[in-house]
């Protein structure tokens, strides 16, 4: 069902893998078409100074193909493939799709650079891998929306420099390790025309926590550009992390 023959991998600034033409083309197109309209009331809308996106993680609302692909991503067969790609022996799918599911950004969409939660808020496992599959048909990289990977400033525990930009091309999958001070996001507002959307599927995989795991149940965001001197935004980020 999936294509993992032409994997591009790197450990800079942290371990990640890029897989193009990840799904059969017709399946990827069907999955894209199943997304609800952007104006649907079924979306959960994050709309604040550090994020502008719509999400849905309710299995009961997913259409047929979407339900099936998430079921496959949770399967023993697919988890075995991830273990083979990454060399990680202990991996468990997050069946609850906490923070995952459908993600959709329209014009003006963004997501400040952040580190994901470390310990799952429901079960005592550590978040280890993110899998994101991009499904925005006709997406033009000039509109922005690339996934950015940033290095870590050890002294401040904040992102230091943007190292990698991965355009959100249709049917591209990105897999990355979230336990390596893995700052990531899309902090600049998307400039796509009306009627085009940055669509993605996201599912996360957990592992048995080790001694170095941060005791953090929420994402840790970083201010971007002029936000660094805005006390209101800094206070909001602190509250968001709790």
N, CA, C and O of each residue as an XYZ file, in Angstrom:
968
protein
N       0.822     -1.213      0.000
C       0.000      0.000      0.000
C       0.852      1.257      0.000
O       0.459      2.262     -0.592
N       2.011      1.225      0.651
C       2.836      2.425      0.754
C       4.150      2.224      0.023
O       4.574      1.096     -0.229
N       4.789      3.337     -0.313
C       6.049      3.313     -1.036
C       7.163      3.809     -0.122
O       7.209      4.988      0.230
N       8.058      2.905      0.260
C       9.194      3.290      1.105
C      10.513      2.927      0.422
O      11.535      2.739      1.083
N      10.476      2.833     -0.896
C      11.673      2.409     -1.616
C      12.686      3.539     -1.793
O      13.890      3.285     -1.847
N      12.215      4.773     -1.882
C      13.126      5.899     -2.131
C      13.105      6.871     -0.953
O      12.661      8.013     -1.074
N      13.589      6.394      0.172
C      13.577      7.205      1.387
C      14.807      8.110      1.406
O      15.929      7.660      1.174
N      14.575      9.388      1.686
C      15.673     10.314      1.936
C      15.764     10.505      3.445
O      14.778     10.872      4.085
N      16.919     10.264      4.009
C      17.059     10.337      5.460
C      18.198     11.270      5.844
O      19.150     11.465      5.087
N      18.077     11.841      7.039
C      19.109     12.721      7.576
C      18.961     12.759      9.094
O      17.879     12.513      9.626
N      20.048     13.068      9.780
C      19.980     13.259     11.235
C      20.247     14.709     11.620
O      20.551     15.004     12.776
N      20.132     15.614     10.649
C      20.369     17.035     10.896
C      19.075     17.817     10.690
O      18.507     17.751      9.599
N      18.584     18.552     11.684
C      19.129     18.683     13.041
C      18.701     17.557     13.971
O      19.161     17.482     15.110
N      17.810     16.668     13.484
C      17.424     15.468     14.227
C      16.964     14.432     13.206
O      16.743     14.764     12.041
N      16.824     13.211     13.626
C      16.520     12.120     12.694
C      15.198     12.357     11.977
O      14.169     12.590     12.612
N      15.235     12.296     10.647
C      14.000     12.416      9.877
C      14.131     11.711      8.535
O      15.232     11.466      8.040
N      12.977     11.394      7.965
C      12.889     10.633      6.727
C      11.820     11.283      5.848
O      10.755     11.664      6.334
N      12.112     11.403      4.559
C      11.167     11.971      3.602
C      10.845     10.912      2.559
O      11.749     10.306      1.984
N       9.550     10.688      2.315
C       9.110      9.652      1.371
C       8.094     10.255      0.405
O       6.968     10.559      0.798
N       8.480     10.427     -0.837
C       7.574     10.970     -1.853
C       6.765      9.851     -2.499
O       7.154      8.684     -2.464
N       5.617     10.233     -3.097
C       4.705      9.246     -3.688
C       4.418      8.136     -2.692
O       4.468      6.951     -3.023
N       4.116      8.542     -1.469
C       4.012      7.617     -0.341
C       2.853      6.636     -0.488
O       2.987      5.455     -0.167
N       1.726      7.125     -0.970
C       0.538      6.296     -1.150
C       0.232      6.149     -2.640
O       0.656      6.987     -3.436
N      -0.492      5.106     -3.031
C      -0.966      5.056     -4.415
C      -1.703      6.347     -4.757
O      -2.477      6.860     -3.949
N      -1.458      6.869     -5.959
C      -1.958      8.198     -6.309
C      -3.464      8.324     -6.115
O      -3.929      9.306     -5.537
N      -4.226      7.356     -6.583
C      -5.684      7.462     -6.491
C      -6.147      7.450     -5.038
O      -7.102      8.139     -4.680
N      -5.466      6.663     -4.203
C      -5.812      6.655     -2.778
C      -5.514      8.010     -2.152
O      -6.326      8.540     -1.394
N      -4.360      8.567     -2.465
C      -4.010      9.886     -1.922
C      -5.030     10.935     -2.354
O      -5.431     11.784     -1.557
N      -5.447     10.875     -3.612
C      -6.448     11.822     -4.107
C      -7.783     11.635     -3.383
O      -8.426     12.610     -2.994
N      -8.194     10.373     -3.205
C      -9.456     10.107     -2.500
C      -9.401     10.612     -1.061
O     -10.372     11.179     -0.561
N      -8.271     10.407     -0.402
C      -8.114     10.878      0.977
C      -8.200     12.401      1.039
O      -8.809     12.958      1.952
N      -7.592     13.063      0.073
C      -7.657     14.521      0.021
C      -9.088     14.995     -0.182
O      -9.537     15.947      0.457
N      -9.795     14.323     -1.075
C     -11.174     14.717     -1.383
C     -12.112     14.495     -0.206
O     -13.156     15.141     -0.119
N     -11.752     13.584      0.706
C     -12.618     13.292      1.844
C     -12.577     14.372      2.927
O     -13.459     14.406      3.786
N     -11.582     15.249      2.905
C     -11.528     16.310      3.917
C     -12.819     17.128      3.878
O     -13.329     17.448      2.804
N     -13.333     17.457      5.040
C     -14.516     18.313      5.112
C     -14.186     19.695      4.567
O     -13.020     20.090      4.544
N     -15.197     20.432      4.132
C     -15.005     21.811      3.714
C     -14.353     22.610      4.844
O     -14.593     22.354      6.024
N     -13.547     23.555      4.467
C     -12.809     24.336      5.465
C     -13.752     25.054      6.425
O     -13.397     25.290      7.580
N     -14.944     25.403      5.960
C     -15.902     26.132      6.784
C     -16.825     25.222      7.593
O     -17.729     25.705      8.274
N     -16.603     23.918      7.524
C     -17.447     22.991      8.269
C     -17.358     23.253      9.773
O     -16.293     23.589     10.291
N     -18.462     23.100     10.452
C     -18.500     23.301     11.906
C     -17.896     22.120     12.659
O     -17.771     22.170     13.883
N     -17.525     21.076     11.959
C     -16.982     19.891     12.614
C     -15.504     20.036     12.982
O     -14.983     19.253     13.776
N     -14.836     21.023     12.412
C     -13.427     21.233     12.725
C     -13.261     21.820     14.128
O     -14.131     22.532     14.629
N     -12.117     21.500     14.750
C     -11.692     22.240     15.938
C     -10.719     23.304     15.450
O      -9.741     22.980     14.776
N     -10.969     24.564     15.776
C     -10.221     25.681     15.207
C      -9.277     26.267     16.247
O      -9.718     26.826     17.252
N      -7.958     26.137     15.999
C      -6.950     26.819     16.809
C      -6.659     28.143     16.114
O      -6.115     28.155     15.010
N      -7.011     29.242     16.741
C      -6.827     30.541     16.102
C      -6.346     31.542     17.141
O      -7.144     32.160     17.846
N      -5.037     31.689     17.223
C      -4.433     32.616     18.179
C      -3.111     33.112     17.612
O      -2.822     32.883     16.437
N      -2.310     33.780     18.417
C      -1.085     34.411     17.925
C      -0.001     33.417     17.521
O       0.916     33.775     16.782
N      -0.090     32.176     17.993
C       0.972     31.224     17.701
C       0.525     30.077     16.802
O       1.356     29.281     16.365
N      -0.775     29.980     16.519
C      -1.250     28.900     15.654
C      -2.573     29.287     15.006
O      -3.429     29.928     15.616
N      -2.708     28.877     13.765
C      -3.943     29.078     13.012
C      -4.125     27.842     12.144
O      -3.549     27.735     11.062
N      -4.929     26.918     12.633
C      -5.139     25.665     11.915
C      -6.450     25.034     12.367
O      -6.999     25.381     13.412
N      -6.940     24.096     11.551
C      -8.128     23.344     11.910
C      -7.761     21.870     11.990
O      -6.961     21.373     11.196
N      -8.356     21.175     12.961
C      -8.017     19.777     13.185
C      -9.275     18.963     13.450
O     -10.319     19.495     13.826
N      -9.144     17.661     13.243
C     -10.212     16.739     13.607
C      -9.587     15.375     13.871
O      -8.857     14.849     13.031
N      -9.873     14.803     15.039
C      -9.272     13.518     15.404
C     -10.313     12.498     15.845
O      -9.972     11.485     16.455
N     -11.570     12.761     15.542
C     -12.677     11.898     15.958
C     -12.859     10.765     14.949
O     -13.314     10.997     13.829
N     -12.505      9.540     15.344
C     -12.633      8.393     14.451
C     -14.058      8.261     13.913
O     -14.257      7.880     12.759
N     -15.030      8.572     14.736
C     -16.420      8.400     14.342
C     -16.868      9.324     13.227
O     -17.889      9.071     12.587
N     -16.117     10.399     12.983
C     -16.485     11.353     11.927
C     -15.672     11.163     10.649
O     -15.988     11.763      9.621
N     -14.633     10.340     10.702
C     -13.815     10.146      9.504
C     -14.592      9.381      8.424
O     -15.251      8.387      8.728
N     -14.521      9.833      7.174
C     -15.086      9.056      6.070
C     -14.336      7.720      5.898
O     -13.326      7.469      6.556
N     -14.851      6.889      5.010
C     -14.405      5.501      4.894
C     -12.903      5.357      4.644
O     -12.223      4.627      5.366
N     -12.383      6.044      3.629
C     -10.972      5.868      3.271
C     -10.052      6.390      4.372
O      -9.023      5.787      4.673
N     -10.435      7.514      4.965
C      -9.624      8.080      6.039
C      -9.597      7.142      7.238
O      -8.541      6.913      7.828
N     -10.754      6.600      7.597
C     -10.829      5.635      8.695
C      -9.924      4.441      8.401
O      -9.214      3.964      9.286
N      -9.949      3.967      7.177
C      -9.161      2.789      6.791
C      -7.667      3.067      6.852
O      -6.901      2.220      7.311
N      -7.232      4.261      6.388
C      -5.795      4.522      6.366
C      -5.258      4.710      7.779
O      -4.146      4.275      8.075
N      -6.028      5.351      8.656
C      -5.569      5.475     10.039
C      -5.538      4.102     10.717
O      -4.656      3.832     11.532
N      -6.492      3.244     10.385
C      -6.478      1.882     10.921
C      -5.212      1.154     10.475
O      -4.585      0.437     11.255
N      -4.846      1.352      9.196
C      -3.628      0.726      8.689
C      -2.389      1.291      9.376
O      -1.470      0.545      9.715
N      -2.361      2.600      9.581
C      -1.210      3.210     10.248
C      -1.050      2.709     11.693
O       0.042      2.772     12.258
N      -2.138      2.216     12.278
C      -2.087      1.667     13.634
C      -1.796      0.166     13.650
O      -1.639     -0.421     14.720
N      -1.725     -0.451     12.485
C      -1.619     -1.898     12.405
C      -0.214     -2.386     12.740
O       0.763     -1.646     12.627
N      -0.139     -3.645     13.154
C       1.155     -4.264     13.447
C       2.039     -4.284     12.208
O       3.252     -4.102     12.305
N       1.434     -4.504     11.041
C       2.197     -4.522      9.793
C       2.900     -3.194      9.552
O       4.090     -3.165      9.239
N       2.161     -2.089      9.698
C       2.764     -0.789      9.414
C       3.776     -0.398     10.490
O       4.826      0.163     10.177
N       3.470     -0.688     11.743
C       4.418     -0.370     12.818
C       5.722     -1.132     12.603
O       6.795     -0.608     12.899
N       5.647     -2.358     12.095
C       6.850     -3.132     11.791
C       7.682     -2.441     10.708
O       8.912     -2.469     10.751
N       7.002     -1.819      9.735
C       7.713     -1.074      8.697
C       8.455      0.114      9.311
O       9.604      0.385      8.963
N       7.795      0.811     10.215
C       8.448      1.946     10.875
C       9.647      1.495     11.692
O      10.677      2.169     11.708
N       9.523      0.372     12.364
C      10.648     -0.155     13.132
C      11.820     -0.463     12.216
O      12.973     -0.214     12.567
N      11.524     -1.003     11.047
C      12.570     -1.332     10.088
C      13.249     -0.079      9.552
O      14.468     -0.054      9.384
N      12.464      0.961      9.283
C      13.022      2.216      8.766
C      13.910      2.898      9.791
O      14.993      3.381      9.462
N      13.446      2.938     11.038
C      14.111      3.751     12.062
C      15.073      2.980     12.950
O      15.961      3.572     13.563
N      14.908      1.672     13.026
C      15.723      0.894     13.948
C      15.235      0.944     15.385
O      15.896      0.432     16.289
N      14.075      1.562     15.600
C      13.509      1.660     16.950
C      12.750      0.365     17.242
O      11.887     -0.039     16.462
N      13.064     -0.276     18.348
C      12.480     -1.582     18.652
C      11.149     -1.471     19.382
O      10.275     -2.322     19.218
N      10.994     -0.437     20.179
C       9.785     -0.276     20.995
C       8.930      0.846     20.425
O       9.258      2.020     20.595
N       7.826      0.494     19.743
C       6.946      1.486     19.139
C       5.495      1.046     19.287
O       5.150     -0.116     19.070
N       4.646      2.020     19.666
C       3.217      1.756     19.798
C       2.450      2.892     19.137
O       2.771      4.058     19.362
N       1.438      2.577     18.322
C       0.645      3.669     17.737
C      -0.212      4.347     18.795
O      -0.659      3.702     19.743
N      -0.441      5.640     18.637
C      -1.375      6.355     19.510
C      -2.767      6.213     18.897
O      -3.176      7.011     18.055
N      -3.480      5.181     19.339
C      -4.798      4.908     18.782
C      -5.758      6.076     18.971
O      -6.679      6.260     18.175
N      -5.548      6.859     20.014
C      -6.446      7.981     20.282
C      -6.193      9.195     19.412
O      -6.958     10.159     19.456
N      -5.121      9.162     18.612
C      -4.777     10.283     17.722
C      -4.683     11.599     18.494
O      -5.126     12.642     18.011
N      -4.110     11.544     19.683
C      -3.992     12.759     20.491
C      -3.101     13.777     19.769
O      -1.904     13.549     19.596
N      -3.692     14.897     19.350
C      -2.973     15.906     18.586
C      -2.837     15.583     17.109
O      -2.308     16.388     16.342
N      -3.310     14.412     16.704
C      -3.155     13.993     15.319
C      -4.463     14.050     14.551
O      -5.328     14.874     14.846
N      -4.606     13.166     13.559
C      -5.805     13.144     12.730
C      -5.654     13.996     11.488
O      -4.597     14.026     10.859
N      -6.729     14.688     11.146
C      -6.717     15.634     10.031
C      -6.186     16.987     10.508
O      -6.568     17.463     11.577
N      -5.318     17.597      9.725
C      -4.897     18.980      9.939
C      -5.132     19.752      8.645
O      -4.892     19.232      7.555
N      -5.597     20.981      8.766
C      -5.898     21.771      7.571
C      -5.588     23.243      7.828
O      -6.048     23.825      8.810
N      -4.805     23.830      6.934
C      -4.461     25.251      7.009
C      -4.940     25.941      5.736
O      -4.735     25.437      4.632
N      -5.565     27.071      5.895
C      -5.919     27.911      4.768
C      -4.994     29.115      4.687
O      -3.949     29.145      5.336
N      -5.370     30.086      3.907
C      -4.583     31.314      3.785
C      -4.449     31.960      5.163
O      -5.444     32.130      5.868
N      -3.228     32.319      5.548
C      -2.983     32.876      6.876
C      -2.661     31.827      7.926
O      -2.333     32.162      9.064
N      -2.753     30.554      7.547
C      -2.455     29.485      8.497
C      -0.996     29.470      8.906
O      -0.120     29.865      8.137
N      -0.743     29.014     10.116
C       0.633     28.939     10.614
C       0.655     28.080     11.865
O      -0.389     27.721     12.410
N       1.858     27.759     12.310
C       2.062     27.029     13.556
C       3.463     27.356     14.045
O       4.451     26.939     13.441
N       3.549     28.108     15.149
C       4.862     28.484     15.665
C       5.737     27.259     15.903
O       5.244     26.160     16.158
N       7.031     27.474     15.815
C       7.978     26.410     16.094
C       7.782     25.933     17.532
O       7.599     26.739     18.444
N       7.822     24.610     17.721
C       7.517     24.046     19.041
C       8.154     22.668     19.179
O       8.561     22.045     18.198
N       8.227     22.218     20.416
C       8.521     20.821     20.713
C       7.221     20.181     21.177
O       6.477     20.772     21.959
N       6.951     18.977     20.698
C       5.720     18.290     21.062
C       5.765     17.828     22.523
O       6.817     17.818     23.163
N       4.589     17.448     23.023
C       4.572     16.895     24.371
C       5.556     15.736     24.442
O       5.839     15.094     23.430
N       6.073     15.470     25.627
C       7.030     14.388     25.811
C       6.353     13.113     26.314
O       6.523     12.041     25.734
N       5.586     13.239     27.394
C       4.886     12.093     27.962
C       3.402     12.215     27.646
O       2.789     13.253     27.896
N       2.827     11.143     27.094
C       1.419     11.161     26.712
C       0.555     11.478     27.933
O       0.782     10.921     29.006
N      -0.432     12.367     27.784
C      -1.246     12.773     28.934
C      -2.190     11.693     29.450
O      -2.741     11.838     30.542
N      -2.391     10.615     28.695
C      -3.331      9.565     29.105
C      -2.638      8.279     29.546
O      -3.134      7.573     30.424
N      -1.504      7.977     28.943
C      -0.795      6.740     29.251
C       0.692      7.047     29.454
O       1.206      7.984     28.843
N       1.395      6.283     30.294
C       2.785      6.613     30.644
C       3.792      6.185     29.586
O       4.709      5.413     29.867
N       3.616      6.690     28.370
C       4.537      6.402     27.285
C       5.067      7.711     26.709
O       4.423      8.755     26.815
N       6.222      7.644     26.112
C       6.883      8.823     25.551
C       6.590      8.936     24.059
O       6.658      7.952     23.324
N       6.266     10.141     23.627
C       6.092     10.359     22.186
C       7.443     10.228     21.501
O       8.427     10.834     21.926
N       7.482      9.438     20.443
C       8.759      9.136     19.795
C       8.816      9.562     18.334
O       9.805     10.157     17.907
N       7.770      9.268     17.557
C       7.786      9.551     16.128
C       6.531     10.297     15.698
O       5.436     10.026     16.191
N       6.696     11.226     14.785
C       5.578     11.858     14.081
C       5.586     11.367     12.638
O       6.630     11.348     11.986
N       4.424     10.973     12.148
C       4.260     10.689     10.726
C       3.242     11.669     10.176
O       2.111     11.733     10.660
N       3.639     12.437      9.161
C       2.762     13.408      8.520
C       2.712     13.096      7.023
O       3.748     12.932      6.379
N       1.507     13.018      6.485
C       1.318     12.775      5.055
C       0.582     13.973      4.470
O      -0.532     14.279      4.895
N       1.186     14.651      3.505
C       0.615     15.862      2.936
C      -0.310     15.528      1.776
O       0.026     14.731      0.900
N      -1.495     16.161      1.789
C      -2.536     15.825      0.821
C      -3.145     17.049      0.150
O      -4.254     16.972     -0.379
N      -2.441     18.173      0.164
C      -2.936     19.372     -0.503
C      -2.669     19.298     -1.999
O      -1.542     19.514     -2.444
N      -3.697     18.994     -2.771
C      -3.524     18.840     -4.217
C      -3.173     20.184     -4.862
O      -3.763     21.219     -4.555
N      -2.187     20.129     -5.771
C      -1.779     21.336     -6.474
C      -1.027     22.330     -5.610
O      -0.952     23.511     -5.949
N      -0.463     21.863     -4.486
C       0.199     22.800     -3.579
C       1.465     23.376     -4.208
O       2.298     22.636     -4.731
N       1.602     24.698     -4.155
C       2.759     25.403     -4.692
C       3.660     25.809     -3.520
O       3.214     26.547     -2.642
N       4.913     25.347     -3.485
C       5.815     25.708     -2.384
C       5.986     27.208     -2.188
O       6.329     27.664     -1.097
N       5.744     27.980     -3.258
C       5.869     29.437     -3.124
C       4.820     30.016     -2.176
O       4.958     31.155     -1.729
N       3.777     29.251     -1.863
C       2.749     29.718     -0.925
C       3.192     29.562      0.527
O       2.500     30.018      1.437
N       4.333     28.926      0.749
C       4.783     28.675      2.118
C       4.240     27.347      2.618
O       3.889     26.462      1.838
N       4.182     27.232      3.934
C       3.655     26.014      4.537
C       4.651     24.884      4.634
O       4.281     23.767      4.998
N       5.934     25.150      4.311
C       6.943     24.110      4.452
C       7.119     23.756      5.925
O       7.003     24.616      6.798
N       7.395     22.501      6.185
C       7.709     22.065      7.539
C       9.158     22.448      7.828
O      10.071     22.051      7.105
N       9.356     23.217      8.884
C      10.691     23.700      9.223
C      11.237     22.936     10.428
O      10.533     22.726     11.416
N      12.503     22.524     10.330
C      13.216     21.912     11.445
C      14.282     22.893     11.921
O      15.046     23.434     11.121
N      14.323     23.113     13.227
C      15.239     24.081     13.824
C      16.198     23.394     14.791
O      15.857     22.392     15.420
N      17.392     23.944     14.895
C      18.355     23.443     15.875
C      17.959     23.920     17.271
O      17.133     24.821     17.418
N      18.547     23.315     18.274
C      18.225     23.620     19.662
C      19.328     24.445     20.309
O      20.510     24.129     20.171
N      18.939     25.502     21.015
C      19.876     26.279     21.814
C      19.916     25.652     23.203
O      18.969     25.787     23.977
N      20.993     24.981     23.510
C      21.089     24.226     24.757
C      20.959     25.143     25.974
O      20.379     24.746     26.984
N      21.490     26.355     25.889
C      21.484     27.254     27.034
C      20.093     27.783     27.358
O      19.764     27.988     28.527
N      19.274     28.007     26.330
C      17.954     28.613     26.554
C      16.798     27.635     26.395
O      15.663     27.952     26.750
N      17.081     26.448     25.864
C      16.037     25.475     25.535
C      14.993     26.103     24.609
O      13.786     25.987     24.822
N      15.504     26.770     23.579
C      14.660     27.388     22.570
C      15.255     27.115     21.193
O      16.438     26.790     21.089
N      14.448     27.242     20.129
C      15.013     27.024     18.788
C      16.067     28.077     18.473
O      15.946     29.239     18.861
N      17.101     27.644     17.761
C      18.214     28.544     17.465
C      18.217     28.981     16.002
O      18.052     30.164     15.706
N      18.402     28.038     15.097
C      18.472     28.348     13.667
C      17.602     27.391     12.864
O      17.511     26.204     13.180
N      16.962     27.917     11.821
C      16.231     27.066     10.896
C      17.250     26.311     10.047
O      18.089     26.918      9.382
N      17.167     24.974     10.078
C      18.146     24.136      9.395
C      17.575     23.496      8.135
O      18.258     23.414      7.115
N      16.336     23.047      8.202
C      15.726     22.296      7.106
C      14.333     22.848      6.825
O      13.592     23.170      7.754
N      13.978     22.956      5.549
C      12.615     23.274      5.128
C      12.139     22.182      4.173
O      12.801     21.884      3.178
N      10.984     21.587      4.484
C      10.447     20.503      3.676
C       9.114     20.947      3.086
O       8.121     21.002      3.811
N       9.059     21.264      1.801
C       7.794     21.692      1.193
C       6.710     20.630      1.363
O       6.976     19.430      1.298
N       5.484     21.101      1.581
C       4.355     20.205      1.849
C       3.738     19.721      0.542
O       2.574     19.998      0.256
N       4.522     19.002     -0.242
C       4.077     18.557     -1.552
C       3.073     17.416     -1.444
O       3.147     16.598     -0.527
N       2.147     17.368     -2.373
C       1.095     16.357     -2.371
C       1.690     14.948     -2.347
O       2.593     14.629     -3.121
N       1.174     14.122     -1.456
C       1.542     12.707     -1.310
C       2.977     12.525     -0.829
O       3.587     11.487     -1.082
N       3.511     13.506     -0.150
C       4.814     13.392      0.509
C       4.581     13.042      1.978
O       3.720     13.632      2.630
N       5.345     12.087      2.494
C       5.290     11.736      3.910
C       6.599     12.136      4.581
O       7.680     11.985      4.010
N       6.480     12.647      5.798
C       7.650     12.990      6.599
C       7.531     12.266      7.932
O       6.501     12.334      8.602
N       8.591     11.579      8.303
C       8.658     10.852      9.570
C       9.834     11.413     10.352
O      10.942     11.497      9.822
N       9.609     11.799     11.608
C      10.744     12.336     12.359
C      10.646     12.011     13.848
O       9.567     11.806     14.404
N      11.820     11.974     14.457
C      11.963     11.658     15.877
C      11.685     12.913     16.695
O      12.258     13.970     16.432
N      10.818     12.798     17.674
C      10.444     13.971     18.473
C      11.170     14.045     19.810
O      10.856     14.907     20.632
N      12.137     13.157     20.044
C      12.809     13.114     21.351
C      14.203     13.727     21.321
O      14.950     13.596     22.291
N      14.567     14.389     20.235
C      15.925     14.907     20.069
C      15.920     16.439     20.041
O      16.524     17.058     19.165
N      15.227     17.037     21.020
C      15.053     18.500     21.025
C      14.566     18.958     19.649
O      15.155     19.827     19.005
N      13.460     18.331     19.229
C      13.006     18.420     17.845
C      12.063     19.601     17.628
O      10.844     19.440     17.570
N      12.655     20.795     17.509
C      11.870     22.000     17.248
C      11.395     21.983     15.798
O      12.193     21.793     14.880
N      10.095     22.181     15.597
C       9.543     22.139     14.241
C       8.276     22.992     14.177
O       7.679     23.306     15.206
N       7.874     23.360     12.968
C       6.652     24.143     12.794
C       6.609     24.777     11.425
O       7.433     24.484     10.559
N       5.625     25.660     11.238
C       5.521     26.488     10.030
C       5.108     27.874     10.494
O       3.935     28.238     10.411
N       6.081     28.657     10.990
C       5.773     29.886     11.714
C       5.368     31.084     10.859
O       4.834     32.056     11.393
N       5.605     31.041      9.557
C       5.221     32.156      8.683
C       3.853     31.889      8.079
O       3.546     30.753      7.717
N       3.038     32.911      7.968
C       1.684     32.733      7.457
C       1.682     32.250      6.005
O       2.428     32.745      5.160
N       0.831     31.280      5.752
C       0.672     30.727      4.413
C      -0.023     31.753      3.513
O      -0.912     32.480      3.956
N       0.392     31.801      2.250
C      -0.165     32.798      1.323
C      -0.911     32.149      0.159
O      -1.017     32.743     -0.914
N      -1.428     30.938      0.359
C      -2.131     30.254     -0.731
C      -3.377     31.032     -1.153
O      -3.955     31.753     -0.340
N      -3.795     30.897     -2.402
C      -5.038     31.548     -2.846
C      -6.243     30.933     -2.141
O      -6.170     29.818     -1.623
N      -7.329     31.657     -2.127
C      -8.570     31.118     -1.586
C      -8.952     29.865     -2.381
O      -8.837     29.839     -3.607
N      -9.398     28.852     -1.686
C      -9.782     27.609     -2.336
C      -8.706     26.548     -2.345
O      -8.972     25.404     -2.712
N      -7.475     26.910     -1.943
C      -6.399     25.936     -1.800
C      -6.086     25.774     -0.316
O      -6.173     26.731      0.453
N      -5.720     24.551      0.081
C      -5.512     24.281      1.500
C      -4.331     23.339      1.689
O      -4.085     22.430      0.896
N      -3.630     23.596      2.750
C      -2.555     22.687      3.175
C      -3.207     21.604      4.030
O      -3.546     21.842      5.189
N      -3.382     20.414      3.456
C      -4.035     19.307      4.145
C      -2.989     18.279      4.546
O      -2.016     18.051      3.826
N      -3.198     17.663      5.701
C      -2.283     16.599      6.098
C      -2.967     15.620      7.040
O      -3.892     15.967      7.774
N      -2.478     14.382      6.993
C      -2.805     13.378      7.987
C      -1.639     13.308      8.956
O      -0.484     13.384      8.540
N      -1.925     13.164     10.236
C      -0.857     13.060     11.223
C      -1.190     11.959     12.226
O      -2.311     11.869     12.727
N      -0.203     11.136     12.501
C      -0.336     10.125     13.540
C       1.005     10.006     14.244
O       2.061     10.148     13.626
N       0.952      9.746     15.536
C       2.157      9.736     16.349
C       2.353      8.363     16.979
O       1.402      7.622     17.227
N       3.616      8.054     17.228
C       3.979      6.740     17.764
C       4.747      6.923     19.065
O       5.549      7.845     19.213
N       4.484      6.035     19.986
C       4.980      6.145     21.350
C       6.001      5.057     21.636
O       6.086      4.059     20.921
N       6.775      5.269     22.697
C       7.773      4.297     23.100
C       7.850      4.268     24.618
O       7.272      5.117     25.295
N       8.570      3.283     25.147
C       8.789      3.234     26.587
C       9.732      4.365     26.965
O      10.800      4.487     26.365
N       9.378      5.192     27.932
C      10.216      6.349     28.254
C      11.556      5.945     28.853
O      11.664      4.954     29.575
N      12.568      6.735     28.534
C      13.878      6.505     29.144
C      14.181      7.599     30.152
O      13.351      8.473     30.402
N      15.368      7.545     30.727
C      15.722      8.473     31.811
C      15.795      9.924     31.351
O      15.645     10.842     32.156
N      16.026     10.130     30.051
C      16.197     11.495     29.550
C      14.880     12.148     29.147
O      14.869     13.313     28.752
N      13.771     11.419     29.240
C      12.479     11.953     28.789
C      12.064     13.149     29.644
O      12.080     13.082     30.873
N      11.690     14.247     28.973
C      11.183     15.413     29.683
C       9.786     15.125     30.220
O       8.972     14.483     29.556
N       9.526     15.597     31.408
C       8.206     15.392     32.024
C       7.276     16.517     31.586
O       6.972     17.428     32.356
N       6.827     16.434     30.321
C       6.020     17.503     29.744
C       4.848     16.891     29.004
O       5.038     16.083     28.094
N       3.633     17.269     29.387
C       2.418     16.720     28.778
C       1.807     17.614     27.711
O       0.828     17.235     27.068
N       2.377     18.798     27.519
C       1.858     19.731     26.526
C       2.996     20.198     25.621
O       4.171     20.103     25.975
N       2.625     20.701     24.459
C       3.624     21.235     23.539
C       4.269     22.491     24.130
O       3.624     23.260     24.844
N       5.544     22.682     23.821
C       6.274     23.866     24.254
C       6.561     24.721     23.023
O       7.361     24.346     22.166
N       5.894     25.882     22.947
C       6.035     26.764     21.790
C       7.127     27.802     22.025
O       7.521     28.077     23.158
N       7.600     28.367     20.920
C       8.586     29.441     20.972
C       8.034     30.658     20.250
O       7.332     30.518     19.249
N       8.343     31.851     20.745
C       7.910     33.063     20.032
C       8.676     33.193     18.722
O       9.781     32.667     18.587
N       8.084     33.900     17.757
C       8.694     34.031     16.438
C       8.878     35.496     16.092
O       7.943     36.293     16.178
N      10.098     35.840     15.698
C      10.461     37.194     15.281
C      10.061     38.239     16.325
O      10.552     38.197     17.453
N       9.168     39.185     15.961
C       8.831     40.279     16.869
C       8.092     39.803     18.117
O       7.984     40.553     19.088
N       7.588     38.586     18.109
C       6.890     38.054     19.288
C       7.825     37.908     20.488
O       7.366     37.865     21.629
N       9.119     37.833     20.238
C      10.081     37.589     21.314
C      10.083     38.701     22.354
O      10.506     38.497     23.492
N       9.608     39.875     21.960
C       9.579     41.010     22.885
C       8.164     41.407     23.269
O       7.941     42.508     23.772
N       7.215     40.525     23.038
C       5.811     40.801     23.333
C       5.417     40.058     24.607
O       5.222     38.843     24.564
N       5.295     40.748     25.732
C       5.003     40.066     26.999
C       3.671     39.324     26.991
O       3.521     38.308     27.669
N       2.707     39.827     26.227
C       1.405     39.161     26.170
C       1.525     37.782     25.516
O       0.936     36.808     25.985
N       2.296     37.714     24.427
C       2.478     36.440     23.738
C       3.331     35.494     24.576
O       3.058     34.294     24.619
N       4.356     36.014     25.240
C       5.185     35.169     26.099
C       4.365     34.579     27.239
O       4.558     33.422     27.613
N       3.460     35.362     27.786
C       2.588     34.854     28.837
C       1.645     33.789     28.289
O       1.389     32.780     28.946
N       1.125     34.022     27.072
C       0.220     33.050     26.453
C       0.940     31.724     26.210
O       0.376     30.657     26.452
N       2.188     31.790     25.730
C       2.971     30.573     25.483
C       3.197     29.816     26.789
O       3.123     28.587     26.819
N       3.470     30.542     27.852
C       3.673     29.892     29.155
C       2.391     29.188     29.604
O       2.432     28.056     30.084
N       1.260     29.866     29.443
C      -0.014     29.261     29.824
C      -0.341     28.064     28.944
O      -0.852     27.051     29.421
N      -0.038     28.192     27.641
C      -0.329     27.104     26.693
C       0.456     25.852     27.053
O      -0.034     24.735     26.882
N       1.678     26.038     27.554
C       2.514     24.888     27.886
C       2.033     24.155     29.128
O       2.475     23.040     29.405
N       1.126     24.781     29.877
C       0.618     24.165     31.108
C      -0.782     23.623     30.921
O      -1.361     23.072     31.857
